[in-house]
Amino acid sequence: MSDVMTLEREVAAAVDDWRALPPEDDAYAVDGIRPRLACAPTSVDELADAVSAAHRAGASVIPRGGGTRMALGLPPRAADLVVRTERVDSIVEYEPADLTVTVQAGIRLAVLQERLRTEGQMLALDPSAADRATIGGLIATNASGPLRLGYGTVRDLVIGTRVVNADGVVSKAGGRVVKNVAGYDLNKLYIGSLGTVGIVVELSFKLHPLPQAQGMVVATFSSVEDAAAAIGEVVRSPLNAAAVELLDSGAAAVVRRDATLPEQGCLLVVAALGFEAAVHRQVRDIRALCRAASDAEAVLDPERVDALWAVLRELPDPSAPDTALLKVAVPSARSAATLSRLRAQATEAGFRPVLLAHAGSGVVYLRLDYPSRDADAAGHLADLVNRARAHARDQGGSLVVEACPAAAKPGLDVWGPPPDGFSVMRALKQQLDPKGTLNPGRYVGGL
Amino acid sequence: MIERHIIPELRRIVGDVGLLTAPEQLRTYESDGLTSYRVVPGVVVLPASTEQVQGIVRVCHRERVPFVARGSGTGLSGGALPHAKGVLISLARMNKILSVDLPNQRIVVEPGVINAHVTQRVATQNYYYAPDPSSQSVCSIGGNVAENSGGAHCLKYGFTVNHVLGLTVVMPDGEIVHLGGATLDQPGYDLPGVFVGSEGTLGVATEITLRLIRKPEAVQMIMAAFHSTDHAGGAVSEIIAAGMLPAAIEMMDHLSIQAVEQATHAGYPTSAGAALLVELDGPTAEVDALIDRAEEICERNGAWQVRRAATADERLLMWKGRKAAFAAMGRISPDYYVQDGVIPRTALPRVLRRIDELAEMHGMRVANVFHAGDGNLHPLVLYDGDVPGAAERAEEVASEILTACVDAGGSITGEHGVGEDKKKHMPKMFNEADLDTMNRLRCAFDPNLLSNPGKVFPTPRLCGERPGPRREHPLVAAGVAEIF
């Protein structure tokens, strides 16, 4: 905890737009902990000066983009200065013929996609809340969506970064070309690091052409085993599905308000993207693969495809109020069985779950309505997290609580036990942020 | 010379069969694929297990002896150049495939496994391992991990780092850690992501979990002959602009075609100013439609001959020419010096003209072979090592080519690594703050700087040393520490 007068003086000298936050102001609270100051730099230099000021004053910094994923992580040990990135938001360089773009971290994903679309291109990243989330925040939280099967995740798309280090020094890694092995790949370190080893302020990405056509097959199954068989067929086939999404009956009800799935039933959505003729053929073949095991399967009307994409993307939205969101990773062939098991565990614990699996990747989301008024809710959630985590870890996987109300956090471990290699992680934090300036305590193992 | 007293201890760990000390044996390891740098190692050990690697590294750590890990020794940046006072750890005997899990598309291998053997193991089940450096028939997965190797197909499929899910690593203090694993999105820093491509400076990988990929339903390839690299470059741009993502786009200039055709008889038109190879893969419906479009685009951009590989054998022959390009230079020049610069695709014509200028200015010949889709150039500066000063002039030309690449917004290396060879060029891309941040990462893994010291960084720094004008570290001055 630094001397507030010193911090105010330092910040005032560094940033034009700053303010002291009234003690009752919850707008920037992280897990109920209220920062004392907030600033909104308008340039990389100004942002670096703000961090440098906090570092000198011995204060802690909470980086903040669009604020859609602030529920991720442990409660901070201290929260002095919020550094907002949203006004450092320009497109620095865009050369469509190179299929690369360099942007500042504060740009919103949807804004960037709109610009890229005018050139028939896209950043192949489709997390929830793209209209509010900043690129920097999505990188810090390693957010992804259904397209990860076809295009990979942030680590497959970022080619360069500029960061403000914990002491306010600006450094860069990688570059603006798609192929580059000069120096350590620090880009990878920053992805998913929750801003604990540097604040990413500029990013270069490789881009993809917008697919000319898209098609979706939707199939219902009366049992998860049947769905698993169909998923196996699709994944083993050379059909290059761009997304393979499995929804439980809870999630299917979100997709189709008129859904009449049995309790144990599930819904499979397989998407193909590409050139018109090819997509037509792929969709036909995917449908045939599903047919063997499904109760009913259909090619979705083209005009409904975009709407279904949107639902799939937004189902695991960590910014929804009174919601807990758990992300479970298992070997991909175990996706359907894990979805089924998690559903049973959540139901037993008294929750009404909604489950969605990126079934080609082994990533299962479990979303729960969190009954804040129920005094036992935190305990029930903690029990469920422990049991679900045990199931994931038995298969070599992991569970992260991506969001839950602050009241539930003291009783559960959002990241799980420190992973193998934690001694290296601690040494990295010590090397890159020895004073614990950046998001202290929020990351894995309390780093 | 190495401290002699550690040799009996190393012998106890790896046995007689795993220890080389005779000068003529040691000399075999004096260089990797870049033979212009040679250092005879203090001792060579060939461990057979993770535990043996751990034993060796523990001895090195205790005695503060530097060590260098080596795979097949095909690297082109001197990354496996030994240390005269150090231990060279050859992973060649750790060459087992440990497990295959097709439903989850995973394979676990030891570091000495040859790249091509991974694909061979799963080919009959219609899977393969995507990264395919030209040396794939001999290079090792451990070496690929160290260098983050690419290959012709990384335009579409990415590099080694995109295919490594987990690693067992013997840390520079001898601790064994498991980084990443078989499942995705593991909590914590992406340590496999930073380890891959760290050129042996963060520890020794002893088990590697790789991603396998379903073989595409169809593959089609064309070879197009153009009057000039400018014309071929125009075709590349138009193919990309049409929204295609070919599996590979490779270009060779006139001089390269001469060499390759003499060496391999792959059927490249020797009168062409440039040849383009375009390979498409994916679902049959897509590939069939797009290969026609790629042909049209080549013709529209001035291709005077376009040939489509009718069979898989014909396709492999086309590839053979390209993959043998470096070796084929022997047909037209006694020696060559290869560079690995990268440029944005749009800068291609400009940079190729600059390379021509540089060649002419210095009276040298430069052959160009490159991954045109991702802008990775491999200019081969041809020279005769028997001519006094020729090697130095070749290096001078190569260095200026790298400057041109960086000036165009590119990189000094796309897939060969920095190693010993290009460390002096690092300041062209990275300033003191950038290098200091990288050094901190290194210090988190290897505070005593024992793992492949002296590579990658232009100026050696101890951990805890801050950037700025170089001063002697107090520990060095006091004789307590030594910079390797």
Chai-1 contact restraints between the chains, C-beta under 6 A:
chainA,res_idxA,chainB,res_idxB,connection_type,confidence,min_distance_angstrom,max_distance_angstrom,comment,restraint_id
A,E95,B,T346,contact,1.0,0.0,6.0,A-B,restraint_1
A,A97,B,S237,contact,1.0,0.0,6.0,A-B,restraint_2
A,A97,B,T346,contact,1.0,0.0,6.0,A-B,restraint_3
A,D98,B,P344,contact,1.0,0.0,6.0,A-B,restraint_4
A,D98,B,R345,contact,1.0,0.0,6.0,A-B,restraint_5
A,D98,B,T346,contact,1.0,0.0,6.0,A-B,restraint_6
A,R155,B,G193,contact,1.0,0.0,6.0,A-B,restraint_7
A,D156,B,N162,contact,1.0,0.0,6.0,A-B,restraint_8
A,V169,B,A433,contact,1.0,0.0,6.0,A-B,restraint_9
A,S171,B,A433,contact,1.0,0.0,6.0,A-B,restraint_10
A,S171,B,D434,contact,1.0,0.0,6.0,A-B,restraint_11
A,S171,B,T437,contact,1.0,0.0,6.0,A-B,restraint_12
A,K172,B,D434,contact,1.0,0.0,6.0,A-B,restraint_13
A,G175,B,S411,contact,1.0,0.0,6.0,A-B,restraint_14
A,R176,B,G409,contact,1.0,0.0,6.0,A-B,restraint_15
A,V177,B,V342,contact,1.0,0.0,6.0,A-B,restraint_16
A,V177,B,P344,contact,1.0,0.0,6.0,A-B,restraint_17
A,V177,B,G375,contact,1.0,0.0,6.0,A-B,restraint_18
A,V177,B,G410,contact,1.0,0.0,6.0,A-B,restraint_19
A,V177,B,S411,contact,1.0,0.0,6.0,A-B,restraint_20
A,V178,B,D374,contact,1.0,0.0,6.0,A-B,restraint_21
A,K179,B,V342,contact,1.0,0.0,6.0,A-B,restraint_22
A,K179,B,D374,contact,1.0,0.0,6.0,A-B,restraint_23
A,K179,B,N376,contact,1.0,0.0,6.0,A-B,restraint_24
A,K179,B,G414,contact,1.0,0.0,6.0,A-B,restraint_25
A,N180,B,V342,contact,1.0,0.0,6.0,A-B,restraint_26
A,N180,B,S411,contact,1.0,0.0,6.0,A-B,restraint_27
A,V181,B,N148,contact,1.0,0.0,6.0,A-B,restraint_28
A,V181,B,G197,contact,1.0,0.0,6.0,A-B,restraint_29
A,V181,B,T413,contact,1.0,0.0,6.0,A-B,restraint_30
A,V181,B,E415,contact,1.0,0.0,6.0,A-B,restraint_31
A,V181,B,G417,contact,1.0,0.0,6.0,A-B,restraint_32
A,A182,B,S411,contact,1.0,0.0,6.0,A-B,restraint_33
A,A182,B,I412,contact,1.0,0.0,6.0,A-B,restraint_34
A,A182,B,T413,contact,1.0,0.0,6.0,A-B,restraint_35
A,A182,B,V418,contact,1.0,0.0,6.0,A-B,restraint_36
A,A182,B,M429,contact,1.0,0.0,6.0,A-B,restraint_37
A,G183,B,F430,contact,1.0,0.0,6.0,A-B,restraint_38
A,G183,B,M438,contact,1.0,0.0,6.0,A-B,restraint_39
A,Y184,B,S198,contact,1.0,0.0,6.0,A-B,restraint_40
A,Y184,B,M438,contact,1.0,0.0,6.0,A-B,restraint_41
A,Y184,B,L441,contact,1.0,0.0,6.0,A-B,restraint_42
A,D185,B,V194,contact,1.0,0.0,6.0,A-B,restraint_43
A,D185,B,G197,contact,1.0,0.0,6.0,A-B,restraint_44
A,K188,B,D190,contact,1.0,0.0,6.0,A-B,restraint_45
A,K188,B,G193,contact,1.0,0.0,6.0,A-B,restraint_46
A,K188,B,V194,contact,1.0,0.0,6.0,A-B,restraint_47
A,L189,B,Y189,contact,1.0,0.0,6.0,A-B,restraint_48
A,L189,B,V194,contact,1.0,0.0,6.0,A-B,restraint_49
A,I191,B,D190,contact,1.0,0.0,6.0,A-B,restraint_50
A,S193,B,Y189,contact,1.0,0.0,6.0,A-B,restraint_51
A,P209,B,G243,contact,1.0,0.0,6.0,A-B,restraint_52
A,P238,B,R214,contact,1.0,0.0,6.0,A-B,restraint_53
A,P238,B,P216,contact,1.0,0.0,6.0,A-B,restraint_54
A,P238,B,E217,contact,1.0,0.0,6.0,A-B,restraint_55
A,N240,B,G282,contact,1.0,0.0,6.0,A-B,restraint_56
A,N240,B,P283,contact,1.0,0.0,6.0,A-B,restraint_57
A,G274,B,E286,contact,1.0,0.0,6.0,A-B,restraint_58
A,F275,B,E286,contact,1.0,0.0,6.0,A-B,restraint_59
A,A277,B,A285,contact,1.0,0.0,6.0,A-B,restraint_60
A,A277,B,A289,contact,1.0,0.0,6.0,A-B,restraint_61
A,A278,B,P283,contact,1.0,0.0,6.0,A-B,restraint_62
A,A278,B,A285,contact,1.0,0.0,6.0,A-B,restraint_63
A,A278,B,E286,contact,1.0,0.0,6.0,A-B,restraint_64
A,R281,B,A285,contact,1.0,0.0,6.0,A-B,restraint_65
A,Q282,B,P283,contact,1.0,0.0,6.0,A-B,restraint_66
A,A329,B,T183,contact,1.0,0.0,6.0,A-B,restraint_67
A,A329,B,L184,contact,1.0,0.0,6.0,A-B,restraint_68
A,A329,B,D185,contact,1.0,0.0,6.0,A-B,restraint_69
A,V330,B,T183,contact,1.0,0.0,6.0,A-B,restraint_70
A,P331,B,N104,contact,1.0,0.0,6.0,A-B,restraint_71
A,P331,B,A182,contact,1.0,0.0,6.0,A-B,restraint_72
A,S332,B,N104,contact,1.0,0.0,6.0,A-B,restraint_73
A,A333,B,P103,contact,1.0,0.0,6.0,A-B,restraint_74
A,A333,B,N104,contact,1.0,0.0,6.0,A-B,restraint_75
A,S361,B,L184,contact,1.0,0.0,6.0,A-B,restraint_76
A,G362,B,T183,contact,1.0,0.0,6.0,A-B,restraint_77
A,G396,B,G181,contact,1.0,0.0,6.0,A-B,restraint_78
A,G396,B,A182,contact,1.0,0.0,6.0,A-B,restraint_79
A,G396,B,T183,contact,1.0,0.0,6.0,A-B,restraint_80
A,G397,B,T183,contact,1.0,0.0,6.0,A-B,restraint_81
A,S398,B,Q186,contact,1.0,0.0,6.0,A-B,restraint_82
A,S398,B,P187,contact,1.0,0.0,6.0,A-B,restraint_83
A,V400,B,P187,contact,1.0,0.0,6.0,A-B,restraint_84
A,W415,B,P187,contact,1.0,0.0,6.0,A-B,restraint_85
A,P419,B,G188,contact,1.0,0.0,6.0,A-B,restraint_86
A,D420,B,V177,contact,1.0,0.0,6.0,A-B,restraint_87
A,D420,B,H178,contact,1.0,0.0,6.0,A-B,restraint_88
A,G421,B,V177,contact,1.0,0.0,6.0,A-B,restraint_89
A,G421,B,L179,contact,1.0,0.0,6.0,A-B,restraint_90
A,G421,B,L191,contact,1.0,0.0,6.0,A-B,restraint_91
A,M425,B,G188,contact,1.0,0.0,6.0,A-B,restraint_92
A,M425,B,Y189,contact,1.0,0.0,6.0,A-B,restraint_93
A,A427,B,A444,contact,1.0,0.0,6.0,A-B,restraint_94
A,L428,B,A444,contact,1.0,0.0,6.0,A-B,restraint_95
A,Q431,B,R440,contact,1.0,0.0,6.0,A-B,restraint_96
A,Q431,B,C443,contact,1.0,0.0,6.0,A-B,restraint_97
A,Q431,B,A444,contact,1.0,0.0,6.0,A-B,restraint_98
A,L432,B,R440,contact,1.0,0.0,6.0,A-B,restraint_99
A,V444,B,P187,contact,1.0,0.0,6.0,A-B,restraint_100
A,V444,B,G188,contact,1.0,0.0,6.0,A-B,restraint_101
